[in-house]
Amino acid sequence: MSRGGERQPRTGVERALLGLVAAVFAASFATVGLVAFAGGEVFLGAMGLLGALMTLWVGALTVLRR
């Protein structure tokens, strides 16, 4: 990407694949969070679930951006 130039919008395929990557990472964060809660680690569980939520949020923004 050149400095100061216009950005080209992402193609639909690229946005869909980035959304898929975000979903995979969110699933791994959620798994860590749930396993941590099951093991009694409340702080780690909360951080894992918050990480999953934030990853899904950014993934949705990437997919839905016009």
Secondary structure by P-SEA (a helix, b strand, c coil): cccccccccccaaaaaaaaaaaaaaaaaaaaaaaaaaaacaaaaaaaaaaaaaaaaaaaaaaaacc
